[in-house]
Amino acid sequence: MSTHNSKPSSGRDHGRRPTINDIARIAGVSKKTVSRVINASPFVRSDTRERIEAVIADLGYAPDPQARALAYGRSFLIGLVYDNPNPQYVVNMQLGLLDGMKGSGFELVVHPCDRNSPTFLADLKGFIERQRLFGVVLTPSVSEDERAAKLLNDIDCSYVRVASVSLDDPEHMIETRDRIGGREAAVHLADLGHTRIGHISGPVNFRSSHERRRGFEEGLAERSQVLTGRYVVEGAYTFESGFQCALNLLAQQPRPTAIFAGNDEMAAGVLQAARELNISVPEELSVVGFDDFQIASRLWPTLTTVRTPTREIGRLAVERLIGRETEARDPQDRLPTLIVRKSTAQAPY
């Protein structure tokens, strides 16, 4: 008596590598539909997707990156281009990009650069052309450089810019809206009764520095206060610059009772300076940072700061770039929000 096995044969030929044609034939769909599943397109019915994925798993199929590059005229590589002194920002952005690329077949390559270098544009063009990139994500301050955007348009390379304000058409932009965060920091300190408030800004060539300060000034104005010029110094988004700038501010007479630093690295430098000067935080000096990177909750006292969801922003940027974006352009949970911890308190007098 013969036994009939109802499970259809996979049709797998173990002597050769399976192709997209094999997947399409066994799943009973077109090659185009298989391609959509491989590239994580949302425009495939769930039951069809499951059937195709089951065949892919059964055959052990993996797309040939060289073949895909030839077929599409470009590699399946996404470039992250950055000129940023804060390593934690770069790490968080990379993690977000990898989140958004998961299961898409795309891979990430990174390109640190110096936008002040005379070879900046030539180096960027060479990077894109050597790798035959599908597209790039530009982060501050490279994203704020109109020369870079023009180059990408000229060589027909897809891109998304991450910046504190809109600088381009919506399909090319993820706005971080840093001004909102600066305003929240100001209102928080003013409502605690502080009137002598210092500010350590980021580098002048970062748009975020200007937006965070502008928002801070607007928040103070809402509480009938102004940011006094002698209580403002320019930092470099680094711990060392925050430390030195804080020493300068705390040497003022009368000294400020609160300092808003343009990022968490500089805020950590402020805490170190206060410690060396035997100034108690927050009893004598309140400190607010910006970013809410991991360091903010590991300092003592823990740092009151403005949270910017860098990893989430990275995910949204790459999803927009490769066409996987399915949510609204401006979700509220992407806006900066103040996180109150132990480094701020009522003004001492």
C-alpha positions as CSV (number, residue, x, y, z in Angstrom):
1,M,0.0,0.0,0.0
2,S,1.5,3.3,-1.0
3,T,1.5,6.3,1.2
4,H,0.7,9.8,-0.2
5,N,2.5,12.7,1.3
6,S,0.2,15.8,1.0
7,K,3.1,18.3,1.4
8,P,4.2,19.5,-2.0
9,S,7.8,19.1,-3.0
10,S,9.9,22.2,-2.7
11,G,11.4,21.4,-6.1
12,R,14.8,22.3,-4.7
13,D,17.7,21.2,-6.8
14,H,20.6,20.8,-4.3
15,G,23.1,21.0,-7.1
16,R,22.6,24.6,-7.8
17,R,21.8,27.9,-6.0
18,P,18.1,28.7,-5.9
19,T,16.9,31.7,-7.8
20,I,14.1,34.2,-7.6
21,N,12.5,32.3,-10.5
22,D,12.4,29.2,-8.4
23,I,10.7,31.1,-5.5
24,A,8.1,32.5,-7.9
25,R,7.3,29.2,-9.5
26,I,6.9,27.2,-6.3
27,A,4.9,30.0,-4.5
28,G,2.7,30.5,-7.6
29,V,3.4,34.2,-7.8
30,S,5.2,36.6,-10.1
31,K,8.9,37.5,-9.8
32,K,7.8,41.1,-9.0
33,T,5.8,39.9,-6.0
34,V,8.8,37.9,-4.7
35,S,11.0,40.9,-5.2
36,R,8.6,43.0,-3.1
37,V,8.7,40.5,-0.3
38,I,12.5,40.4,-0.4
39,N,12.7,44.2,-0.3
40,A,10.1,44.4,2.6
41,S,7.5,46.3,0.6
42,P,4.3,46.9,2.6
43,F,2.3,46.4,-0.6
44,V,1.9,42.6,-0.4
45,R,-1.0,40.7,1.2
46,S,0.0,39.0,4.5
47,D,-1.0,35.5,3.4
48,T,1.0,35.9,0.1
49,R,4.0,37.2,2.1
50,E,3.9,34.2,4.5
51,R,3.7,31.8,1.6
52,I,6.7,33.3,-0.2
53,E,8.7,33.6,3.0
54,A,8.1,29.9,3.7
55,V,9.4,28.9,0.3
56,I,12.4,31.2,0.7
57,A,13.2,29.5,4.1
58,D,12.7,26.1,2.6
59,L,15.0,26.7,-0.3
60,G,17.6,28.6,1.8
61,Y,17.4,31.4,-0.7
62,A,19.6,34.5,-0.2
63,P,19.7,37.4,-2.7
64,D,23.0,37.8,-4.6
65,P,24.1,41.3,-3.8
66,Q,26.2,41.6,-6.9
67,A,23.3,40.5,-9.1
68,R,21.0,42.9,-7.4
69,A,23.4,45.7,-7.9
70,L,23.6,44.9,-11.6
71,A,19.9,44.7,-11.9
72,Y,19.2,48.0,-10.1
73,G,22.3,49.9,-11.3
74,R,23.3,50.5,-7.7
75,S,24.4,48.5,-4.6
76,F,22.1,47.8,-1.7
77,L,24.3,50.0,0.5
78,I,23.2,53.0,2.5
79,G,25.8,55.6,3.6
80,L,25.8,57.5,6.8
81,V,27.7,60.7,6.4
82,Y,28.6,62.6,9.6
83,D,30.8,65.4,10.9
84,N,29.9,65.3,14.6
85,P,32.2,65.5,17.7
86,N,29.8,63.5,19.8
87,P,30.4,59.8,19.4
88,Q,27.2,58.7,21.3
89,Y,25.1,60.6,18.7
90,V,26.8,58.7,15.9
91,V,26.3,55.4,17.6
92,N,22.6,56.0,18.4
93,M,22.1,57.1,14.8
94,Q,23.7,54.0,13.4
95,L,21.5,51.8,15.7
96,G,18.4,53.6,14.4
97,L,19.5,53.1,10.7
98,L,20.1,49.4,11.3
99,D,16.7,49.1,13.0
100,G,15.0,50.6,9.9
101,M,17.0,48.5,7.5
102,K,16.4,45.2,9.3
103,G,15.1,42.5,6.9
104,S,15.4,44.8,3.8
105,G,18.6,43.4,2.3
106,F,20.3,46.8,2.7
107,E,23.6,47.2,4.5
108,L,25.2,50.3,6.2
109,V,28.5,51.9,5.5
110,V,29.7,55.0,7.3
111,H,31.7,58.0,6.1
112,P,33.1,60.4,8.8
113,C,34.2,63.6,7.2
114,D,35.3,67.2,7.8
115,R,33.0,69.7,6.1
116,N,35.7,72.4,6.5
117,S,38.2,70.4,4.5
118,P,39.0,71.7,1.0
119,T,38.4,68.1,-0.3
120,F,35.1,67.6,1.5
121,L,32.9,67.5,-1.6
122,A,35.4,65.5,-3.7
123,D,35.7,63.0,-0.8
124,L,31.9,62.7,-0.5
125,K,31.4,62.2,-4.2
126,G,34.2,59.6,-4.3
127,F,32.7,57.7,-1.4
128,I,29.3,57.6,-3.1
129,E,30.6,56.6,-6.5
130,R,33.0,53.9,-5.2
131,Q,30.3,52.2,-3.2
132,R,27.6,52.8,-5.8
133,L,25.4,53.8,-3.0
134,F,21.6,53.4,-3.1
135,G,21.4,56.6,-1.0
136,V,22.8,58.4,2.0
137,V,21.6,59.8,5.3
138,L,23.2,63.2,6.2
139,T,23.4,64.2,9.9
140,P,24.3,67.6,11.4
141,S,26.4,69.5,10.6
142,V,26.8,67.9,7.1
143,S,23.0,67.9,6.7
144,E,23.0,71.7,7.0
145,D,25.5,72.2,4.2
146,E,23.7,73.2,1.0
147,R,26.8,72.2,-1.1
148,A,26.4,68.6,0.0
149,A,22.7,68.6,-1.0
150,K,23.4,70.1,-4.3
151,L,26.1,67.5,-5.0
152,L,23.7,64.7,-4.2
153,N,21.1,66.2,-6.6
154,D,23.7,66.7,-9.3
155,I,24.9,63.0,-9.2
156,D,21.3,61.7,-8.7
157,C,21.9,60.1,-5.4
158,S,18.9,59.6,-3.1
159,Y,19.3,61.3,0.3
160,V,17.6,62.2,3.6
161,R,18.8,65.1,5.8
162,V,18.4,65.1,9.6
163,A,18.4,68.7,10.9
164,S,16.9,70.9,13.5
165,V,14.7,72.7,11.0
166,S,13.4,72.1,7.5
167,L,16.0,72.8,4.9
168,D,14.6,70.8,1.9
169,D,11.6,69.2,0.4
170,P,9.7,67.0,2.9
171,E,10.8,63.7,1.3
172,H,14.4,64.7,2.0
173,M,13.9,65.9,5.6
174,I,13.6,64.6,9.1
175,E,13.2,67.6,11.5
176,T,14.4,67.3,15.1
177,R,12.8,70.6,16.1
178,D,15.5,71.5,18.6
179,R,13.9,74.9,19.3
180,I,11.1,73.2,21.2
181,G,13.6,71.5,23.5
182,G,15.4,74.8,24.2
183,R,12.1,76.4,25.2
184,E,11.2,73.6,27.6
185,A,14.6,74.0,29.3
186,A,14.1,77.7,29.8
187,V,10.6,77.4,31.2
188,H,11.7,74.7,33.6
189,L,14.6,76.9,35.0
190,A,12.5,80.1,35.1
191,D,9.7,78.3,36.9
192,L,12.2,77.1,39.6
193,G,12.9,80.8,40.3
194,H,16.2,81.2,38.5
195,T,17.0,84.6,37.0
196,R,20.7,84.5,36.6
197,I,21.0,81.7,34.0
198,G,24.0,80.8,31.9
199,H,24.1,79.1,28.6
200,I,26.8,77.1,26.9
201,S,26.0,76.9,23.2
202,G,27.3,74.4,20.7
203,P,29.6,75.3,17.8
204,V,28.5,78.2,15.7
205,N,28.6,76.1,12.5
206,F,25.9,73.8,13.8
207,R,22.4,74.9,13.1
208,S,21.2,73.0,16.2
209,S,23.3,75.4,18.4
210,H,21.3,78.4,17.1
211,E,18.0,76.6,17.3
212,R,18.5,75.4,20.9
213,R,19.6,78.9,22.0
214,R,16.7,80.6,20.1
215,G,14.2,78.3,21.8
216,F,15.8,78.9,25.1
217,E,15.6,82.7,24.6
218,E,11.9,82.3,23.6
219,G,11.1,80.3,26.7
220,L,12.8,82.9,29.0
221,A,10.8,85.7,27.2
222,E,7.6,83.8,28.0
223,R,8.6,84.3,31.7
224,S,9.6,87.9,31.2
225,Q,13.3,87.2,31.3
226,V,16.2,87.7,28.9
227,L,19.5,85.8,28.4
228,T,22.3,88.2,29.4
229,G,25.2,88.3,27.0
230,R,27.9,87.9,29.7
231,Y,26.3,84.6,30.8
232,V,26.6,83.1,27.3
233,V,29.7,81.2,26.0
234,E,30.3,79.0,23.0
235,G,31.3,75.4,23.5
236,A,32.2,72.6,21.1
237,Y,29.7,69.9,22.0
238,T,32.5,68.2,24.0
239,F,33.1,67.4,27.7
240,E,36.3,69.5,27.7
241,S,34.6,72.6,26.3
242,G,31.7,72.3,28.8
243,F,34.2,72.1,31.6
244,Q,36.2,75.2,30.5
245,C,33.1,77.2,29.6
246,A,31.6,76.4,33.0
247,L,34.7,77.7,34.8
248,N,34.4,80.9,32.9
249,L,30.7,81.3,33.7
250,L,31.2,80.4,37.4
251,A,33.9,83.0,37.7
252,Q,31.3,85.8,36.9
253,Q,30.2,88.0,39.8
254,P,27.4,87.4,40.6
255,R,27.7,83.9,39.2
256,P,24.7,82.2,37.6
257,T,22.5,79.9,39.7
258,A,21.6,77.7,36.6
259,I,23.4,76.7,33.4
260,F,21.8,75.3,30.3
261,A,24.3,73.4,28.3
262,G,23.7,72.7,24.6
263,N,24.3,68.9,24.9
264,D,24.8,66.3,27.6
265,E,28.6,66.1,27.1
266,M,29.0,69.7,27.9
267,A,26.6,69.4,30.8
268,A,28.8,66.7,32.2
269,G,31.7,69.1,32.0
270,V,29.6,71.7,33.9
271,L,29.1,69.1,36.7
272,Q,32.8,68.4,36.9
273,A,33.6,72.1,37.0
274,A,31.1,72.7,39.8
275,R,32.7,69.7,41.7
276,E,36.1,71.2,41.5
277,L,34.9,74.6,42.6
278,N,33.0,73.0,45.6
279,I,29.7,74.4,44.2
280,S,26.9,72.0,45.2
281,V,24.5,70.8,42.4
282,P,21.6,71.4,42.6
283,E,21.5,73.3,45.9
284,E,23.7,76.1,44.6
285,L,23.7,75.5,40.8
286,S,21.1,73.8,38.6
287,V,22.3,72.2,35.4
288,V,20.3,71.2,32.3
289,G,21.6,69.3,29.3
290,F,20.3,68.3,25.8
291,D,20.0,64.9,24.1
292,D,19.3,62.5,27.0
293,F,22.1,60.1,25.9
294,Q,23.0,57.2,28.3
295,I,25.5,59.4,30.2
296,A,22.6,61.6,31.5
297,S,21.2,58.9,33.8
298,R,24.7,57.7,34.9
299,L,26.1,61.0,36.2
300,W,25.6,62.1,39.8
301,P,23.5,64.0,40.3
302,T,21.5,62.5,37.4
303,L,21.0,65.0,34.7
304,T,17.9,67.0,33.9
305,T,18.0,67.1,30.1
306,V,16.0,67.5,26.9
307,R,15.3,64.1,25.3
308,T,15.8,63.8,21.5
309,P,15.0,60.3,20.3
310,T,18.1,60.0,18.0
311,R,17.7,56.2,17.4
312,E,14.1,56.6,16.4
313,I,15.0,59.5,14.1
314,G,17.6,57.3,12.4
315,R,15.0,54.6,11.9
316,L,12.6,57.1,10.3
317,A,15.3,58.6,8.1
318,V,16.3,55.3,6.5
319,E,12.7,54.1,6.2
320,R,12.0,57.2,4.2
321,L,15.1,56.7,2.1
322,I,14.3,53.1,1.1
323,G,10.5,53.5,0.8
324,R,9.5,51.6,3.9
325,E,7.9,54.5,5.8
326,T,4.3,53.8,6.8
327,E,3.6,56.2,9.6
328,A,2.7,59.9,9.8
329,R,5.5,62.4,8.9
330,D,5.4,64.2,12.3
331,P,4.7,61.7,15.1
332,Q,4.4,63.6,18.4
333,D,6.7,61.1,20.2
334,R,9.6,62.3,18.0
335,L,9.5,65.9,19.5
336,P,12.0,67.0,22.1
337,T,10.8,66.6,25.7
338,L,12.2,67.6,29.0
339,I,13.3,64.8,31.4
340,V,13.6,66.2,35.0
341,R,16.1,64.4,37.2
342,K,18.3,65.4,40.2
343,S,20.5,68.2,38.7
344,T,17.9,71.0,39.0
345,A,16.1,72.5,42.0
346,Q,14.6,75.8,43.3
347,A,16.9,78.8,43.0
348,P,18.9,79.2,46.2
349,Y,17.9,82.9,46.5
